[in-house]
Amino acid sequence: MRYDKHSGMAAGFVNDEEITATLKRAKTLAQDVGRVRAIIEKARAFAGLAYGEAAVLSYVEDGELLREMFRVAAEIKQHIYGKRIVMFAPLYLSDYCVNECRYCGYHASSGMRRKQLTQQEIVREVQALERMGHKRLALETGEDPVRNTMEYLLQSIDTIYSIKFDNGAIRRVNVNIAATTEENYRRLKGAGIGTYILFQETYHRPTYEYMHPKGPKSDYEYHTTAHDRAMRAGIDDVGLGVLYGLYDWRYDLAGQIMHAEHLEAAFGVGPHTISMLRIRDAGDVKKTDFAHAVSDGDYKKIVAIMRMSVPYTGMILSTREGGAYRDSVIELGISQVSAGSATGVGGYTMGTQTPQFEIEDHRTPVEMTKDLLKSGHIPSFCTACYREGRTGDRFMRLAKNGQIGTICGANALVTLAEYAQDYGDEEFKALAGDVIRQNIEQIPNEAVRGKAEGYIARIQKGERDFRF
C-alpha cells in the first residue's frame, strides 16, 4: 500500500516504506547545515513541520544546532500556551488485563495480585485526589472484556463527577482505555469525557506484533485506527502517545507525526494531546532489557522536535521522568504534567497494589507546583475549554493562531489563586501571589484582565470555580 494521509487504513497513513525511505534521505540531508537551519526557521513561524523535516532534525548532532532547536521549541510553546503548565493525575480503576504486552507490569502472565476498584473505593480515591487539589484526571484500566466493561467505566465516570469533597471537585475526566468500537466511543462521549487517549506504543508493525503476542491489543490495524473511530463517534479531542524505546525512536517519531497529519487531513483536527513517554521498569519488566532504550539526550531531542512539528498540541510529561531532569525537559515545550501520581490501583488510599510502571518523580502536587512557580511557570488547574465547548476544531483554531494564550493565561491565574487558597502552605501562597501579580498585569486584553482580578478577589472571599 502507498502512503496516503487520508487513508482509513493504518498501512496507508503510517506507511512503513515511506518512513524507511524518509529516514534514509534524512540522515544524508542532516549533514547540510543550511537545510537544517531552514527547517528550524520554518518551525519558528509556528506552522509546524512535516514528518520528513522532523526526520532531518532527528539526525542533528551538532551542539550549536541542537541548542537552536531547543530555543525554538521553547519559543513555540511560549507563543501558543504561554507560561502555563496544566496539572493532572492518573486514576487507575483496574489492573485486570488479558494482554501480554512485553513492556507492561500488568501483562496477563505476570502473577501479580489483581484489583478492580468498587464504586465506594473510587469515592475514597477521588476524595484523596481532591484533597491534593486535582481537578483533572486521566482514567486508566487494563483490557479485560469480562471485568473492565464499558458499563463499569461509565458508572465510574458518573461516580467521579458526582463527588464534591470540601472545595474539591473533578471537573474533567480524560480516559485512557483500550481500543474499542465506534458505538462505545459514542457512549463515552455521552458520559462527558474530555480527551480520549490511546498510546500506540510503537508504529513499527513487526515490533508492535512482537510486543503484543497475545490478547486483543495484538491487532495492529484495529488499535492504530481507534482514534478514527473515536472521532467519527463525536469525540473531537483525542490524544496520541508512543512508548519510546520499543523500537528505533526516529521511526516512531516519524510515525507519530504521520498519525497527527492523518487526523488533521481526515477530520480537520489534529491530536489534542501527545504524551511523551519512554520505557521504564514495570514489575518483572526491566528497561535494561530493551535494546532501543532512549538516552536522556535523545529524549530531549524528541520532545523539542515534537513541539516544533505539532505546535498546537498539548504535550504531556508524566512522572516516568524524575527530578531536575524532568524540569529541564518541561522547558523544551511541555504544557501538561502529572503530579503526586500513583500508578497502581488504589494507590492513593491503599498503597499496596503493583504499579503499572515505576515512577521517578515523587514530588507532591504542592512541591511540584512550587518548583514550577520558582522556574517562572504558571501551574494551571483549568478545565475551562472542555466545559465551555472549546474542543476539536474550535480549540485548534485558537491554538494555531495563538489566541488561546490570552484565555488560558487568565484561567491559569484564576485557578492558581483558587488552588493556593485551598491547598497551599504559606510559602506556596507567597510564591503564587507574586506570580499572579506579575502576570495579571501582562494580560493584554483590558476587559479580561479586569474580570480576572474580580474573580481572584471573589475567590479570596470564599467563592469558587470561575472561568473564561
C-alpha positions in Angstrom: 0.0 0.0 0.0 1.2 3.5 -0.8 1.4 6.3 1.7 -1.8 8.3 1.9 -2.5 10.6 4.9 -6.3 10.5 4.0 -6.4 6.7 4.1 -8.6 4.9 6.6 -6.1 2.1 6.9 -3.1 2.1 9.2 -0.7 1.0 6.5 -1.8 3.9 4.4 -1.4 6.8 6.8 1.6 5.3 8.7 3.4 3.8 5.8 6.5 1.6 6.5 8.1 2.1 3.1 7.6 5.8 3.3 9.1 6.1 6.8 12.1 3.9 5.9 12.9 5.9 2.7 12.4 9.2 4.5 14.8 8.3 7.3 17.4 7.2 4.8 17.2 10.5 3.0 17.1 12.5 6.2 20.3 11.0 7.5 22.1 12.5 4.5 20.2 15.8 4.5 21.0 16.4 8.1 24.7 16.9 7.1 23.6 20.1 5.2 23.7 22.8 7.8 21.9 25.3 5.6 19.0 22.9 5.1 18.8 22.2 8.9 18.7 25.9 9.7 16.0 26.4 7.1 13.8 23.8 8.8 14.4 25.4 12.1 13.4 28.7 10.7 10.2 27.2 9.3 9.3 25.9 12.7 9.9 29.3 14.2 6.9 30.6 12.2 4.6 28.3 14.3 3.2 26.5 11.3 4.7 23.1 12.2 6.9 20.6 10.3 6.2 17.7 8.0 7.4 14.3 9.1 10.2 14.4 6.6 11.5 17.7 8.0 11.3 16.3 11.5 13.2 13.2 10.4 16.1 15.5 9.2 16.2 17.2 12.7 16.3 13.8 14.3 19.8 13.2 12.9 21.2 16.5 14.1 24.1 16.0 16.5 25.9 19.4 16.3 25.7 21.1 19.7 25.0 24.6 18.3 22.2 23.4 16.1 20.7 21.4 19.0 20.7 24.4 21.2 18.9 26.4 18.5 16.3 23.6 18.2 15.7 23.7 21.9 15.4 27.5 21.9 12.8 27.4 19.1 10.8 24.7 20.7 10.6 26.8 23.9 9.6 29.8 21.8 6.8 27.9 20.2 5.4 26.7 23.4 5.6 30.2 24.9 3.8 31.7 21.8 0.9 29.3 21.9 0.5 28.3 25.5 2.4 30.9 27.4 3.9 30.1 30.8 1.1 27.8 31.9 1.6 24.2 32.8 -1.6 22.2 33.2 -1.7 19.8 36.2 -3.4 16.4 36.3 -3.2 12.9 37.9 -3.9 9.4 36.7 -6.5 7.3 38.4 -6.2 3.5 38.0 -9.5 1.7 38.2 -8.5 -1.8 37.4 -5.3 -3.8 36.6 -7.1 -6.9 35.3 -5.7 -7.4 31.8 -5.8 -10.2 29.2 -3.0 -8.8 27.0 0.6 -10.0 27.2 2.4 -6.7 26.4 6.1 -7.3 27.0 6.8 -3.8 28.4 3.9 -3.6 30.9 3.8 -4.6 34.6 0.1 -5.7 34.1 0.8 -8.3 31.4 -1.6 -11.3 31.8 1.0 -13.9 33.0 2.8 -11.6 35.5 1.4 -13.5 38.5 0.5 -10.2 40.3 -2.4 -9.9 42.6 -5.2 -8.1 40.7 -7.6 -5.5 41.8 -10.6 -3.6 40.5 -12.0 -0.6 42.5 -15.5 -0.7 43.7 -17.6 2.5 43.4 -17.1 3.1 47.1 -13.3 2.7 46.7 -13.4 5.1 43.8 -15.1 7.6 46.0 -12.2 7.3 48.5 -9.5 7.6 45.8 -11.2 10.7 44.3 -11.5 12.3 47.7 -7.8 11.8 48.2 -7.1 13.4 44.8 -9.4 16.3 45.5 -7.7 16.7 48.8 -4.5 17.2 46.8 -6.2 19.9 44.7 -6.5 18.0 41.5 -9.3 19.0 39.1 -8.4 16.9 36.1 -8.0 13.1 36.0 -6.8 10.5 33.4 -8.6 7.2 33.9 -6.6 4.0 33.3 -7.7 0.4 33.1 -6.2 -2.8 31.8 -8.1 -4.5 29.0 -10.4 -7.2 30.2 -13.7 -7.6 28.4 -15.3 -9.5 31.3 -14.3 -7.3 34.2 -13.5 -3.9 32.8 -16.7 -3.5 30.8 -18.0 -0.2 29.3 -20.8 -0.3 31.8 -18.3 -0.3 34.7 -16.3 2.5 33.2 -19.4 4.7 32.6 -20.6 4.1 36.1 -17.2 5.0 37.4 -17.1 8.3 35.4 -20.6 9.2 36.8 -19.3 8.5 40.3 -16.2 10.6 39.8 -18.2 13.6 38.5 -20.6 13.3 41.5 -18.0 13.6 44.2 -17.6 17.0 46.0 -15.2 17.0 48.9 -14.7 20.3 50.8 -13.8 22.7 48.0 -12.6 19.8 45.8 -14.2 18.6 42.5 -13.1 16.8 39.5 -14.1 18.9 36.5 -12.6 17.0 33.6 -12.2 13.2 33.2 -9.9 12.1 30.4 -10.0 8.4 29.5 -7.1 6.1 28.5 -8.6 2.7 27.7 -8.1 0.1 25.1 -9.2 0.5 21.5 -13.0 -0.1 21.3 -16.0 0.2 18.9 -17.5 3.3 17.5 -20.6 2.7 19.5 -18.6 2.6 22.7 -16.9 5.8 21.8 -20.3 7.4 21.4 -21.2 6.2 24.9 -18.0 7.7 26.3 -18.8 11.0 24.5 -22.3 10.9 26.1 -20.7 10.4 29.6 -18.9 13.8 29.3 -15.3 12.7 28.9 -12.7 15.2 28.0 -10.0 13.7 25.8 -9.8 10.0 24.7 -6.2 8.9 24.9 -4.7 5.8 23.4 -1.0 5.1 23.2 0.3 3.4 20.0 3.4 2.2 21.9 5.2 1.7 18.5 4.3 2.3 14.9 6.8 -0.3 13.6 4.4 -3.2 12.8 6.8 -6.1 13.3 7.9 -4.7 16.7 4.3 -4.0 17.6 3.3 -7.6 16.9 6.3 -8.9 18.8 5.5 -6.7 21.8 1.8 -7.8 21.8 1.9 -11.6 21.3 -1.4 -12.3 22.9 -4.7 -10.6 23.5 -7.0 -8.1 21.6 -4.2 -5.5 21.6 -2.2 -7.6 19.2 -4.5 -6.4 16.3 -2.3 -3.6 14.9 -4.9 -2.4 12.4 -7.7 -2.2 14.9 -5.5 -0.4 17.5 -4.0 2.1 15.1 -7.3 3.2 13.7 -9.0 3.6 17.1 -8.7 7.4 17.1 -10.6 7.5 13.7 -13.5 5.6 15.3 -13.5 7.9 18.3 -13.6 11.0 16.1 -16.4 9.5 13.9 -18.3 8.9 17.1 -18.0 12.6 18.1 -15.0 12.7 20.4 -13.2 15.6 18.9 -10.3 15.7 21.4 -8.1 12.7 21.1 -4.6 12.0 22.4 -1.6 10.1 20.9 1.4 8.5 22.6 4.5 6.4 21.8 6.4 4.4 24.3 9.9 5.4 23.1 12.4 2.7 23.4 10.5 -0.2 22.0 11.9 0.4 18.5 14.2 3.0 16.8 12.9 6.3 18.2 13.4 8.1 14.8 11.0 5.6 13.2 8.4 6.1 15.9 8.8 9.9 15.8 8.1 10.0 12.1 5.1 7.6 12.6 3.6 9.7 15.3 3.8 12.9 13.2 2.3 11.0 10.3 -0.6 9.9 12.5 -1.1 13.6 13.6 -1.1 14.6 9.9 -3.6 11.9 9.1 -6.1 13.1 11.8 -5.9 16.6 10.6 -6.3 15.6 6.9 -9.2 13.1 7.6 -11.1 15.0 10.3 -9.7 18.6 10.2 -8.5 18.3 13.8 -5.1 17.0 14.9 -4.3 15.4 18.3 -5.4 17.5 21.3 -2.5 15.9 23.2 0.6 13.9 22.6 2.1 12.1 25.6 5.9 11.9 25.7 6.7 8.5 27.2 9.8 6.2 27.3 10.3 2.7 28.6 10.6 2.3 32.4 10.8 -0.6 34.8 7.4 -2.2 35.3 7.0 -5.1 37.7 9.0 -8.0 36.3 9.8 -5.9 33.2 13.2 -4.1 33.2 14.1 -1.2 30.9 17.6 -2.6 30.5 16.1 -5.5 28.5 15.2 -3.1 25.7 17.9 -2.6 23.1 16.3 0.6 21.8 16.0 2.4 25.2 16.3 6.1 24.7 19.1 8.2 26.2 18.5 11.4 28.1 20.0 13.5 25.3 17.9 11.8 22.6 14.7 12.1 24.7 15.2 15.9 24.9 15.6 16.0 21.1 12.4 14.0 20.7 10.4 16.5 22.9 11.8 19.5 21.1 11.2 18.1 17.6 7.6 17.2 18.5 6.9 20.7 19.8 8.3 22.1 16.6 6.4 19.7 14.4 3.0 19.8 16.1 3.0 23.2 17.7 -0.7 23.3 18.6 -0.9 20.1 20.6 -0.8 19.8 24.4 2.4 17.9 25.2 2.3 15.7 28.3 5.2 14.6 30.6 4.4 12.0 33.2 6.2 11.1 36.5 8.1 8.5 34.5 10.8 11.2 34.3 12.2 12.5 37.6 13.5 15.5 39.4 15.7 18.1 37.9 15.9 16.2 34.6 12.1 16.3 34.3 12.1 20.1 35.0 14.7 20.6 32.2 12.5 18.6 29.7 9.5 20.8 30.6 11.4 23.8 29.3 11.5 22.3 25.8 7.8 22.6 25.1 5.8 20.6 27.6 2.4 22.0 28.5 0.9 19.3 30.8 2.4 17.4 33.7 1.1 14.8 36.3 2.0 15.3 39.9 1.6 13.3 43.1 0.8 10.3 40.8 0.1 6.7 41.9 0.4 4.2 39.1 -1.3 1.3 40.8 -5.0 0.5 41.5 -5.9 2.1 44.9 -2.6 3.8 45.1 -3.9 7.0 46.7 -5.6 5.3 49.7 -4.5 1.6 49.8 -0.9 1.9 48.7 -0.2 -1.8 48.3 -1.0 -2.6 44.7 1.6 -3.3 42.0 2.2 -0.2 39.9 1.9 -0.4 36.1 5.4 1.2 35.9 7.9 2.7 38.3 7.6 6.5 38.8 10.7 8.7 39.0 9.2 11.9 40.3 7.8 11.6 43.8 7.0 15.2 44.5 3.6 16.1 45.9 1.4 18.5 43.8 2.3 21.3 46.2 6.0 20.6 45.9 5.8 20.2 42.1 3.9 23.5 41.7 6.3 25.3 44.0 9.2 24.3 41.7 7.2 25.3 38.6 6.5 28.7 40.2 10.1 29.2 41.1 11.2 28.5 37.5 8.8 31.0 36.0 5.9 28.8 35.0 2.2 29.1 36.0 0.7 25.9 37.3 -2.8 25.7 35.9 -5.8 23.7 37.2 -8.0 25.0 34.4 -10.7 22.8 32.7 -12.4 25.8 31.0 -12.1 24.8 27.4 -13.8 21.5 27.8 -16.6 23.0 29.9 -17.0 26.0 27.6 -17.2 23.8 24.4 -13.8 25.0 23.1 -12.9 21.5 21.8 -12.0 20.0 18.5 -11.6 22.4 15.6 -12.8 25.4 17.8 -9.8 24.8 20.1 -7.4 24.2 17.3 -8.3 27.4 15.5 -7.5 29.4 18.7 -4.3 27.4 19.4 -2.9 27.7 15.8 -3.3 31.5 15.7 -2.0 32.0 19.3 -5.3 33.4 20.6 -5.7 30.6 23.1 -2.9 32.0 25.2 -5.0 35.0 26.4 -7.8 32.8 27.6 -5.6 30.2 29.0 -3.3 32.6 30.8 -6.2 34.3 32.6 -7.8 30.9 33.5 -4.4 29.6 34.8 -4.0 32.6 37.1 -7.6 32.3 38.4 -7.3 28.6 39.1 -3.9 29.1 40.7 -5.4 31.6 43.1 -8.1 29.0 44.0 -5.5 26.3 44.5 -3.3 28.5 46.6 -6.2 29.5 48.8 -7.4 25.9 49.4 -4.2 23.8 49.4 -1.1 25.9 49.6 1.1 26.4 52.6 2.4 29.9 53.4 5.4 29.6 51.2 3.2 28.5 48.3 0.7 31.3 48.8 3.5 33.8 48.8 5.0 32.4 45.6 1.6 32.1 43.9 0.7 35.7 45.0 3.9 37.1 43.4 3.4 35.2 40.1 -0.3 36.2 39.9 0.5 39.9 40.5 3.3 39.9 37.9 1.4 38.1 35.2 -2.1 39.5 35.6 -0.6 42.9 34.6 0.6 41.3 31.4 -2.9 40.2 30.2 -3.2 42.3 27.0 -7.0 42.5 26.9 -8.2 45.1 29.5 -11.6 43.5 29.9 -10.2 40.0 30.5 -7.6 41.5 32.9 -10.3 43.3 34.9 -12.5 40.3 35.0 -9.7 38.0 36.2 -8.9 40.5 39.0 -12.5 40.4 40.0 -12.6 36.6 40.0 -9.5 36.4 42.2 -10.9 38.9 44.7 -14.1 36.8 44.9 -12.0 33.6 45.4 -10.3 35.2 48.4 -13.8 35.7 49.9 -14.7 32.0 49.5 -16.3 31.8 46.1 -15.0 29.1 43.6 -15.0 27.8 40.1 -14.6 30.8 37.8 -13.6 30.5 34.2 -13.4 32.3 30.9 
